[in-house]
């Protein structure tokens, strides 16, 4: 189960075990993609407020989730 389209099909299917496993895999994929895009946004100088607005969460929520995992914009690590 690696192809996203197959995961969506499986997640909405009648096999409950496979559906739950596919839903978990999709959640992990979404979390990975979101983290990558938050990192991209921060590296491009986006503020936490801008990122939060696009994700439709509070600034505090996005900052709390990602601030420790990402370098600051302009830092040598970014």
HELIX and SHEET records of a PDB file:
HELIX    1   1 UNK A    4  UNK A   11  1                                   8    
HELIX    2   2 UNK A   16  UNK A   43  1                                  28    
HELIX    3   3 UNK A   48  UNK A   55  1                                   8    
HELIX    4   4 UNK A   59  UNK A   66  1                                   8    
HELIX    5   5 UNK A   67  UNK A   69  5                                   3    
END                                                                             
